[in-house]
Amino acid sequence: MSRNATPSGFELGDELSPGALAWAPNGARLYAVSHDWTGTRPVTLHVLPVPAA
């Protein structure tokens, strides 16, 4: 598995910020915040849809 690969199949492209994952109350989305380790780009909020089971 590559450094940025995730088991869910999503690729954020930057580093996942520590403690920066949260589920929507209904479980339909996962929120993640990533950052560029060099500090040249601002943090990014990712809203990832969760497929229905």
C-alpha positions as CSV (number, residue, x, y, z in Angstrom):
1,M,0.0,0.0,0.0
2,S,1.4,3.4,-0.9
3,R,2.0,6.1,1.7
4,N,-1.2,8.0,0.7
5,A,-3.4,5.0,0.0
6,T,-6.3,4.3,2.3
7,P,-8.3,1.2,2.7
8,S,-11.5,3.0,1.8
9,G,-10.1,3.8,-1.7
10,F,-9.9,7.6,-1.1
11,E,-6.7,9.5,-1.7
12,L,-6.4,12.9,0.0
13,G,-3.1,13.8,-1.7
14,D,-1.6,15.5,1.4
15,E,-1.0,14.4,5.0
16,L,-4.0,13.6,7.2
17,S,-4.0,16.1,10.0
18,P,-3.9,14.5,13.5
19,G,-7.3,14.0,15.0
20,A,-9.0,15.5,11.9
21,L,-11.6,12.8,11.1
22,A,-15.3,13.1,12.0
23,W,-18.4,11.2,11.0
24,A,-21.6,13.0,10.1
25,P,-24.3,12.2,12.7
26,N,-26.2,10.0,10.2
27,G,-23.0,8.2,9.1
28,A,-23.4,9.2,5.5
29,R,-20.2,11.2,5.3
30,L,-16.7,11.2,6.6
31,Y,-15.0,14.6,7.1
32,A,-11.2,14.7,6.9
33,V,-8.7,17.6,7.1
34,S,-5.4,17.3,5.3
35,H,-2.4,19.6,5.2
36,D,0.6,20.1,3.0
37,W,3.6,19.1,5.2
38,T,5.6,22.0,3.7
39,G,3.1,24.6,4.8
40,T,2.9,26.2,1.4
41,R,-0.8,25.4,0.9
42,P,-3.7,25.9,3.3
43,V,-5.4,23.0,5.0
44,T,-8.2,21.3,3.0
45,L,-11.5,20.0,4.3
46,H,-12.6,16.8,2.5
47,V,-16.2,15.6,2.6
48,L,-16.2,11.9,1.6
49,P,-19.5,10.2,0.9
50,V,-19.9,6.7,2.4
51,P,-21.5,4.2,0.0
52,A,-24.7,2.6,1.3
53,A,-24.3,-0.9,2.5
